Amino acid sequence: MRWDNLRLADPGRDDPAVPLFARGAVTRTFDTPEFRGMTFYEIQARSIVNRVPAASRVPFEYTINPYRGCTHRCIYCFARKTHEYLDLDAGADFDSKIVVKVNAAELARKELASPRWGGHHIAMGTNVDCYQRAEGRYKLMRGILAALRDAANPFSILTKGTLILRDLDLLTGAAEVTEVGANVSVGFVDPEMWRAVEPGTPHPGRRLETCATLNDNGIACGVLMAPILPYLTDSPAQLDRTVKEIAAAGATHISPIVLHLRPGAREWWLSWLSREHPRLVPRYLELYGRGSYAPKAYQQRVAGMVKELARRHGVGRATPAVARRLPPARPATPPEPPEPEQLRLL
């Protein structure tokens, strides 16, 4: 991945070989509880609409990412490695040193108006959350959404944040002229696990309320049930509880994704695991010993269980207001009794 678009655009003054933060990025700290211990690097980006490398395993081609680093502090975040390209570490620096592309809205409007732009779908929130806590101060998404609306350019947003509701007026306005989609990320609803591994995010229940509000206002919103954590949130009972609450929120669909551990995230996660759940370290090394992804058999088994639970609880069959009043759908055939232990490899 290239980071040239993060350099300050003044070649007459700056040597392109000089690292980003030595070239005049404005550094800010804020003496407020929600930002204590964090540093923000305000930079003038050269571009904002990014093309995803062809080798990436994602179903979209273009993204907009107004931030680098994330105040959500999710221990498992796959994007941690990207901070190393900025000469920062993938652990504490990723959580506390946030790059802010302060000219993101201006660039978005300019690039979307270019004759060379083909009006492709743009995905947001796919690297780090565009509605992380910093967005409450910088308000970059309002300008970006206005540019997308004015260009009638299709887009989608993935978020763990509730701040997206601040921009409901822009989302509904854009939906009148183009395709707009949203997903909230809720991998589990267990409060203790949430506090442990997603300490900077809103409570999972609040995220599901956000999903319900979006759907009630005509913005189709599903749930990315991710990540499902092996041996921590993958028991039949845990999966059932999570899917049941997703259905009650009126989610249009559900997409389960098992935890994957890419370099950067892998080391940070295993370090946390060794402190908090040392008995699970050998099991994780067995699951992820050959790569970033759990074995296909395990992934397919989890996905199959979630699919059946989604059918049983009626995910996608009603609006949020109606979904809360409906009884669970009866399965066509009696379900198999749940396993007493966490999921095992087939």
Order of alpha helices (4+ residues) and beta strands (2+ residues): beta-beta-beta-beta-beta-alpha-beta-alpha-beta-alpha-alpha-beta-alpha-beta-alpha-alpha-beta-alpha-beta-alpha-alpha-alpha-alpha
